[in-house]
Every structure is written in structure tokens, then in C-alpha cells.
């Protein structure tokens, strides 16, 4: 991961920590999905007893950092991720996974948005998933 992406990832991690309760939690996972100008974020906080709390939300600065992370992780010809999960545990350790091939927005992204994403973060034909509408143009 390039240095700028690492800095953005740490900024997102700090934003997750701002959103969680002070005590009583085990882990918080930020689920991200998006294409082009759209990015959805859902925070899931797991309490010490294993219960999930989906009421917490990240702030606007953290959402901006998520957009910046997606941009920073762009690799020429390979594109950037569509889906990601960034988790911070109670020990403040950060883990992340990035999905470059799964359909964003629970598979409900309109073709125009995906084509805009291809223009913004171009992928070579070999890196376009089979489901991507831009494959028809290659």
C-alpha cells in the first residue's frame, strides 16, 4: 500500500474510534461500498458481550477520508476497490480488507455510476469484472 493510502487508512481508523462508545466494546467494523462519486458507509460496533450495535455513525471528516482512501489506493490499469471493511479492535489495532471485484452497493449500482467509476479509476480490460458494463465496450 502506498504511503498516502496508509495515512488515509489511519485517518479512517481514528474516525472509527471517535464513533465508538468509550467503554464496553470489542471491535468496530466500517463497511464501505461505492463507485465513482458515491460511497456508502455502515459502522457495526460489537460489544463485549457480542451484541452488535449499528446505531453509531462516522462523521463527515471520516467519510471524506474514506473517499480519499479509495482514491489513494487506485493503481493504474488495476483500478481501486469497490468494497472494503476496516476494523479497529479495543486494543486500537487496525485490520482492513479490500474487494476489487465484487459488485458495489449490494449489486444495485446503476450502469452509469459504474461507467463513471471506470472513467475516474480506469481499469485495463483484464481487470474489469465480468459484471461490469464497461466490458461491452472492450
VOBA-1610 file (N, C-alpha, C; in pm, whole numbers, padded with zeros to 5 digits, always signed):
BEGIN
Unk+00086-00117+00000Unk+00000+00000+00000Unk+00090+00123+00000Unk+00057+00219-00084Unk+00140+00339-00090Unk+00126+00421+00038Unk+00225+00505+00062Unk+00230+00580+00188Unk+00106+00665+00210Unk+00058+00733+00107Unk-00060+00818+00122Unk-00182+00735+00162Unk-00195+00615+00105Unk-00308+00529+00141Unk-00298+00486+00286Unk-00179+00458+00334Unk-00162+00419+00474Unk-00204+00532+00567Unk-00166+00654+00531Unk-00205+00770+00612Unk-00357+00785+00612Unk-00421+00767+00497Unk-00567+00779+00490Unk-00633+00668+00571Unk-00578+00546+00563Unk-00632+00434+00639Unk-00625+00463+00789Unk-00516+00519+00834Unk-00503+00553+00976Unk-00601+00664+01015Unk-00627+00758+00923Unk-00725+00863+00949Unk-00865+00803+00962Unk-00897+00706+00877Unk-01026+00637+00886Unk-01035+00563+01019Unk-00928+00495+01057Unk-00926+00424+01185Unk-00952+00517+01302Unk-00890+00635+01299Unk-00912+00734+01406Unk-01058+00779+01407Unk-01118+00792+01289Unk-01259+00830+01281Unk-01351+00724+01337Unk-01316+00598+01314Unk-01394+00488+01372Unk-01387+00498+01525Unk-01269+00522+01577Unk-01253+00532+01723Unk-01335+00647+01781Unk-01347+00757+01706Unk-01429+00869+01755Unk-01577+00831+01765Unk-01619+00735+01683Unk-01761+00699+01676Unk-01803+00593+01777Unk-01707+00522+01836Unk-01744+00413+01926Unk-01760+00462+02069Unk-01835+00385+02150Unk-01850+00421+02292Unk-01714+00419+02361Unk-01705+00487+02471Unk-01580+00492+02546Unk-01543+00354+02599Unk-01639+00281+02653Unk-01614+00150+02714Unk-01713+00047+02661Unk-01681-00080+02685Unk-01777-00187+02660Unk-01785-00238+02518Unk-01682-00216+02438Unk-01686-00267+02302Unk-01561-00349+02273Unk-01576-00442+02182Unk-01469-00535+02145Unk-01407-00498+02010Unk-01489-00459+01915Unk-01441-00425+01781Unk-01544-00337+01712Unk-01496-00259+01617Unk-01585-00176+01535Unk-01540-00192+01391Unk-01634-00228+01304Unk-01604-00250+01163Unk-01681-00152+01077Unk-01608-00083+00992Unk-01669+00010+00897Unk-01676-00060+00762Unk-01798-00080+00715Unk-01822-00147+00587Unk-01844-00037+00483Unk-01761-00038+00380Unk-01767+00064+00275Unk-01799-00001+00141Unk-01878+00068+00061Unk-01908+00020-00073Unk-01935+00142-00161Unk-01882+00139-00282Unk-01905+00256-00366Unk-01847+00244-00505Unk-01883+00343-00583Unk-01834+00359-00719Unk-01844+00507-00755Unk-01745+00554-00830Unk-01739+00693-00874Unk-01756+00788-00755Unk-01858+00871-00760Unk-01877+00975-00657Unk-01959+00927-00537Unk-02007+00803-00541Unk-02094+00751-00435Unk-02017+00654-00346Unk-02032+00673-00216Unk-01970+00583-00119Unk-02064+00570+00000Unk-02102+00448+00032Unk-02188+00422+00147Unk-02102+00363+00258Unk-02131+00404+00381Unk-02057+00357+00497Unk-02155+00310+00604Unk-02126+00194+00662Unk-02208+00139+00770Unk-02113+00091+00879Unk-02132+00141+00998Unk-02047+00106+01111Unk-02119+00003+01199Unk-02050-00105+01231Unk-02102-00209+01318Unk-02007-00219+01437Unk-02060-00192+01557Unk-01982-00199+01680Unk-02023-00326+01753Unk-01924-00408+01786Unk-01951-00532+01860Unk-01916-00507+02006Unk-02016-00525+02092Unk-01999-00504+02236Unk-01921-00620+02297Unk-01877-00600+02420Unk-01804-00705+02492Unk-01883-00835+02500Unk-02016-00825+02506Unk-02099-00946+02516Unk-02133-01005+02379Unk-02080-00948+02271Unk-02103-01000+02136Unk-02219-00937+02063Unk-02297-00855+02131Unk-02411-00789+02066Unk-02361-00685+01966Unk-02433-00673+01855Unk-02396-00576+01751Unk-02481-00450+01763Unk-02415-00337+01753Unk-02481-00206+01757Unk-02455-00139+01623Unk-02560-00110+01548Unk-02549-00046+01417Unk-02598+00099+01421Unk-02613+00154+01540Unk-02666+00290+01554Unk-02558+00397+01543Unk-02433+00360+01565Unk-02325+00459+01560Unk-02297+00498+01416Unk-02255+00621+01395Unk-02223+00668+01261Unk-02089+00740+01262Unk-02020+00733+01150Unk-01896+00808+01137Unk-01927+00953+01102Unk-01833+01042+01130Unk-01854+01183+01099Unk-01815+01213+00954Unk-01845+01334+00911Unk-01818+01374+00771Unk-01670+01372+00738Unk-01585+01408+00834Unk-01440+01404+00809Unk-01394+01261+00781Unk-01449+01165+00853Unk-01412+01026+00831Unk-01462+00978+00695Unk-01582+01019+00658Unk-01634+00982+00526Unk-01547+01041+00416Unk-01504+01165+00433Unk-01412+01225+00334Unk-01281+01146+00327Unk-01233+01101+00442Unk-01110+01021+00445Unk-01131+00888+00373Unk-01252+00832+00379Unk-01283+00708+00308Unk-01276+00730+00157Unk-01332+00841+00110Unk-01322+00876-00032Unk-01175+00892-00071Unk-01098+00960+00013Unk-00956+00983-00015Unk-00879+00851-00015Unk-00918+00758+00072Unk-00854+00627+00075Unk-00878+00553-00055Unk-01000+00556-00103Unk-01031+00487-00229Unk-00947+00547-00342Unk-00935+00678-00345Unk-00855+00744-00447Unk-00707+00709-00431Unk-00657+00711-00309Unk-00515+00683-00285Unk-00478+00539-00319Unk-00575+00449-00314Unk-00546+00309-00342Unk-00562+00274-00490Unk-00593+00373-00572Unk-00603+00349-00715Unk-00466+00308-00770Unk-00468+00204-00851Unk-00348+00157-00919Unk-00376+00160-01069Unk-00291+00228-01143Unk-00313+00244-01287Unk-00331+00108-01354Unk-00440+00098-01429Unk-00472-00024-01501Unk-00548-00127-01419Unk-00532-00124-01286Unk-00599-00221-01199Unk-00721-00163-01129Unk-00732-00031-01124Unk-00845+00033-01060Unk-00827+00046-00910Unk-00939+00058-00842Unk-00941+00066-00696Unk-01053-00023-00644Unk-01066-00032-00516Unk-01164-00122-00457Unk-01306-00068-00470Unk-01400-00163-00472Unk-01543-00132-00470Unk-01600-00148-00330Unk-01544-00241-00254Unk-01594-00272-00120Unk-01475-00285-00026Unk-01495-00245+00097Unk-01388-00256+00196Unk-01449-00273+00335Unk-01372-00336+00422Unk-01408-00346+00564Unk-01284-00306+00642Unk-01300-00205+00725Unk-01190-00156+00809Unk-01234-00176+00953Unk-01155-00253+01027Unk-01191-00290+01164Unk-01086-00240+01261Unk-01134-00184+01371Unk-01047-00144+01481Unk-01095-00220+01604Unk-01001-00284+01675Unk-01041-00354+01796Unk-01014-00267+01919Unk-01057-00315+02034Unk-01045-00236+02158Unk-00900-00207+02194Unk-00806-00283+02139Unk-00663-00257+02162Unk-00608-00155+02062Unk-00696-00099+01981Unk-00663+00003+01880Unk-00583-00054+01763Unk-00593-00185+01740Unk-00528-00248+01625Unk-00623-00238+01506Unk-00567-00208+01391Unk-00647-00185+01270Unk-00623-00299+01172Unk-00731-00350+01115Unk-00725-00450+01009Unk-00815-00402+00895Unk-00779-00440+00773Unk-00860-00399+00660Unk-00858-00505+00551Unk-00970-00513+00479Unk-00979-00597+00361Unk-01041-00513+00250Unk-00995-00536+00129Unk-01040-00459+00014Unk-01081-00553-00098Unk-01198-00529-00154Unk-01255-00612-00259Unk-01257-00531-00389Unk-01178-00575-00485Unk-01164-00505-00613Unk-01257-00562-00720Unk-01326-00671-00692Unk-01403-00738-00796Unk-01551-00756-00766Unk-01591-00747-00639Unk-01732-00766-00604Unk-01816-00646-00642Unk-01941-00671-00672Unk-02032-00563-00710Unk-02051-00466-00594Unk-02039-00337-00621Unk-02061-00238-00515Unk-02209-00215-00490Unk-02237-00151-00377Unk-02371-00107-00343Unk-02470-00223-00347Unk-02427-00335-00290Unk-02509-00457-00283Unk-02561-00501-00419Unk-02483-00472-00524Unk-02521-00511-00659Unk-02624-00421-00722Unk-02657-00308-00656Unk-02763-00220-00706Unk-02709-00093-00772Unk-02579-00090-00802Unk-02523+00029-00867Unk-02574+00035-01011Unk-02619+00153-01051Unk-02667+00170-01188Unk-02548+00172-01283Unk-02571+00131-01405Unk-02463+00122-01504Unk-02389+00253-01520Unk-02462+00365-01520Unk-02400+00496-01538Unk-02294+00523-01431Unk-02326+00487-01308Unk-02232+00507-01198Unk-02107+00421-01216Unk-02125+00299-01261Unk-02011+00210-01284Unk-01925+00257-01401Unk-01989+00309-01504Unk-01915+00364-01618Unk-01839+00489-01574Unk-01901+00573-01490Unk-01832+00690-01434Unk-01712+00646-01350Unk-01727+00537-01275Unk-01616+00486-01195Unk-01501+00442-01285Unk-01534+00379-01395Unk-01431+00335-01490Unk-01358+00456-01549Unk-01429+00565-01572Unk-01364+00686-01623Unk-01275+00750-01515Unk-01320+00745-01391Unk-01246+00807-01282Unk-01126+00722-01239Unk-01145+00590-01235Unk-01041+00495-01191Unk-01025+00387-01298Unk-00969+00421-01413Unk-00966+00326-01526Unk-00896+00194-01495Unk-00958+00089-01548Unk-00903-00046-01539Unk-00879-00097-01680Unk-00771-00171-01696Unk-00748-00240-01822Unk-00856-00347-01837Unk-00887-00387-01961Unk-00993-00488-01980Unk-00975-00613-01894Unk-00852-00658-01874Unk-00828-00778-01795Unk-00859-00762-01648Unk-00874-00638-01602Unk-00905-00611-01461Unk-01051-00571-01440Unk-01129-00567-01547Unk-01272-00537-01533Unk-01346-00666-01496Unk-01424-00664-01389Unk-01502-00783-01355Unk-01602-00816-01467Unk-01640-00943-01476Unk-01733-00987-01581Unk-01864-00911-01580Unk-01909-00867-01463Unk-02038-00800-01449Unk-02034-00651-01488Unk-01916-00596-01507Unk-01903-00450-01529Unk-01956-00409-01666Unk-02042-00306-01673Unk-02099-00265-01801Unk-01995-00213-01901Unk-01880-00170-01856Unk-01776-00122-01948Unk-01711-00235-02026Unk-01732-00359-01985Unk-01676-00474-02060Unk-01734-00479-02200Unk-01857-00437-02218Unk-01920-00440-02350Unk-01846-00351-02449Unk-01778-00247-02398Unk-01706-00154-02486Unk-01566-00202-02519Unk-01522-00312-02457Unk-01384-00359-02482Unk-01380-00468-02584
//
